[in-house]
Amino acid sequence: MRMADLKHCVAALGHAGVRTYIASGNVLFESGERSGAKLDAQLERAIESRFGLPVRVVVRTGAELTRIVERIPPAWIGADELRVTVAFLLRGNDARALARGLAPREGIDEVVTAPGALIWAIRRDALTRTGLRLVGTPAYKQMTLRNLNTTLKLAELVRGSA
């Protein structure tokens, strides 16, 4: 779907300051609704109705996004030798419980948790040797992934609108 169409869909629900960031479904907006679960469900229904796509939505407040970014080890930021990924978890998933089901390999990958997110780094020169194989697992269906740069930019955009 085009991000302009997604932006219009979210704005049509009455949310303010709607804007998108890159073409991967990132939408920033302001809402009087304080329940993340209600926003998740509202957006899922609207997207399915408008685009015919049954997708899962993960809404995070600016404060939640800030807490997630604060859990990223500083040494990972700007480390060209690492691929850092943030997995934003669907509501109801426990990051620590999901992390216990992963098998990071010492010296190759590392996982940290934050409320509502898993964050991991894999050495770029060892991507094929990672123990973090998620695609096709039940856990993979419980998250949406963003790279480090996208996550940091989203946090910056949210701070700029506060």
C-alpha positions as CSV (number, residue, x, y, z in Angstrom):
1,M,0.0,0.0,0.0
2,R,1.1,3.5,-0.6
3,M,2.1,5.4,2.5
4,A,0.0,8.4,1.4
5,D,-3.0,6.1,1.4
6,L,-2.1,4.7,4.8
7,K,-1.7,8.3,6.1
8,H,-5.2,9.2,4.8
9,C,-6.6,6.1,6.4
10,V,-5.2,7.0,9.8
11,A,-6.2,10.6,9.5
12,A,-9.8,9.6,8.6
13,L,-10.1,8.0,12.0
14,G,-9.7,11.4,13.6
15,H,-6.1,11.2,14.6
16,A,-4.0,14.4,14.3
17,G,-0.6,15.2,13.0
18,V,-0.5,12.1,10.9
19,R,2.7,11.4,9.0
20,T,4.6,8.4,7.7
21,Y,8.2,7.6,7.8
22,I,9.7,5.5,4.9
23,A,7.6,3.0,3.0
24,S,7.4,0.3,5.7
25,G,4.2,1.1,7.5
26,N,5.6,3.5,10.1
27,V,2.9,6.1,11.0
28,L,3.2,8.8,13.6
29,F,0.1,10.5,14.9
30,E,-1.5,12.1,17.9
31,S,-4.6,10.6,19.5
32,G,-6.9,11.3,22.4
33,E,-7.2,7.5,22.9
34,R,-5.0,6.3,25.7
35,S,-5.5,2.6,25.2
36,G,-2.9,1.1,23.0
37,A,-5.0,-2.1,22.6
38,K,-7.9,0.0,21.4
39,L,-5.7,1.8,18.9
40,D,-4.2,-1.4,17.7
41,A,-7.6,-2.9,17.0
42,Q,-9.0,0.4,15.5
43,L,-6.1,0.6,13.0
44,E,-6.3,-3.1,12.2
45,R,-10.0,-2.8,11.3
46,A,-9.5,0.4,9.3
47,I,-6.6,-1.1,7.3
48,E,-8.5,-4.3,6.6
49,S,-11.6,-2.4,5.6
50,R,-9.8,0.1,3.3
51,F,-7.1,-2.1,1.8
52,G,-8.4,-5.6,2.2
53,L,-5.3,-6.6,4.2
54,P,-5.7,-8.4,7.5
55,V,-2.5,-7.0,9.2
56,R,-1.5,-6.8,12.8
57,V,-0.7,-3.4,14.1
58,V,1.8,-2.4,16.9
59,V,1.1,1.0,18.4
60,R,3.7,2.5,20.8
61,T,3.5,5.8,22.6
62,G,6.3,8.2,22.5
63,A,7.2,7.3,26.0
64,E,7.2,3.6,25.2
65,L,9.4,4.2,22.2
66,T,11.8,6.2,24.3
67,R,12.1,3.4,26.9
68,I,12.8,0.9,24.1
69,V,15.6,3.1,22.6
70,E,17.1,3.7,26.1
71,R,17.6,-0.1,26.4
72,I,19.8,-0.2,23.3
73,P,23.4,-0.6,24.4
74,P,25.3,2.6,23.5
75,A,28.1,0.5,22.0
76,W,25.6,-0.8,19.4
77,I,24.7,2.6,18.1
78,G,26.9,3.5,15.1
79,A,28.8,0.2,15.3
80,D,29.2,-0.6,11.6
81,E,30.3,-4.2,12.4
82,L,26.8,-5.0,13.9
83,R,23.4,-5.4,12.4
84,V,21.0,-4.2,15.1
85,T,17.3,-5.0,14.9
86,V,14.4,-4.0,17.1
87,A,11.4,-6.3,17.3
88,F,8.3,-4.5,18.4
89,L,6.1,-7.1,20.0
90,L,2.3,-7.4,19.6
91,R,0.5,-6.6,22.8
92,G,0.3,-9.4,25.3
93,N,3.8,-10.8,24.6
94,D,6.4,-10.8,27.2
95,A,9.8,-9.8,25.9
96,R,11.8,-11.7,28.5
97,A,9.8,-14.9,27.9
98,L,10.4,-14.6,24.1
99,A,14.1,-13.9,24.7
100,R,14.4,-17.1,26.7
101,G,13.3,-19.0,23.6
102,L,16.1,-17.6,21.6
103,A,19.6,-19.1,21.3
104,P,22.1,-16.4,20.8
105,R,25.6,-17.6,20.0
106,E,28.4,-16.2,22.2
107,G,30.6,-13.8,20.4
108,I,28.2,-13.6,17.4
109,D,24.9,-12.2,18.7
110,E,23.4,-10.7,21.8
111,V,19.8,-10.0,22.9
112,V,18.4,-7.4,25.3
113,T,14.8,-6.8,26.2
114,A,12.7,-3.8,26.8
115,P,9.0,-3.6,27.7
116,G,7.3,-4.5,24.5
117,A,10.4,-5.2,22.5
118,L,13.4,-7.5,21.8
119,I,16.6,-5.8,20.6
120,W,19.4,-7.8,19.2
121,A,22.8,-7.3,17.5
122,I,24.5,-9.7,15.2
123,R,28.1,-9.4,14.0
124,R,27.8,-8.6,10.2
125,D,30.7,-10.9,9.5
126,A,28.9,-13.8,11.1
127,L,25.3,-13.3,9.9
128,T,25.1,-16.9,8.6
129,R,26.2,-18.3,12.0
130,T,23.6,-16.5,14.1
131,G,21.7,-18.4,16.7
132,L,18.8,-16.0,16.3
133,R,16.7,-17.8,13.7
134,L,13.2,-16.3,13.9
135,V,11.6,-16.4,10.5
136,G,9.0,-19.1,10.4
137,T,8.8,-19.5,14.1
138,P,5.7,-18.8,16.2
139,A,7.6,-15.9,17.9
140,Y,8.1,-14.3,14.5
141,K,4.4,-13.9,14.1
142,Q,4.3,-11.9,17.3
143,M,6.5,-9.0,16.2
144,T,7.3,-6.4,13.6
145,L,10.9,-5.7,12.9
146,R,12.7,-2.4,12.4
147,N,16.4,-1.8,11.9
148,L,18.3,0.4,14.4
149,N,18.4,3.5,12.2
150,T,14.7,3.4,11.6
151,T,14.0,3.0,15.3
152,L,16.3,5.8,16.3
153,K,14.7,8.1,13.6
154,L,11.2,7.3,14.8
155,A,12.2,8.2,18.4
156,E,13.7,11.4,17.1
157,L,10.6,12.3,15.2
158,V,8.4,11.5,18.2
159,R,10.6,13.7,20.4
160,G,10.4,16.5,17.8
161,S,6.6,16.5,17.9
162,A,6.3,16.4,21.7
